């Protein structure tokens, strides 16, 4: 760790209680209405790609600009790459310029959130409410009216075009 990074983190430490309280208040708005699966992470290993496994289970992040879903604006539904729970409608997708598929809001009740301190300051991380697969982070710098940017890893999603049947939910083994 570089000295500058350590010092920056130490200087920000007094603000953590304020940031944490604010982030916890935001979590209350994203409560799940979906029955969570009780499956080990290994259950998904042969059901998703290696890249998706790293994101969904190990909470990795794909390189910006690497997902073809970032520039896809067709009508349809974005589902979890693991369990196929619908997570986003294409009507809420926008070009955030970040290199990751971004949405103004998820399908209500289909996401769970938690605090992520991997970069020292807290961020709100979100997961599929059904399988627990890591999807991305939500930020408060999105467009009106909600001001949210749900920044998603493309490998954690599958796009289902409008008019196509949604895939059967997986994980009821």
Order of alpha helices (4+ residues) and beta strands (2+ residues): alpha-alpha-alpha-beta-beta-beta-beta-beta-beta-beta-beta-beta
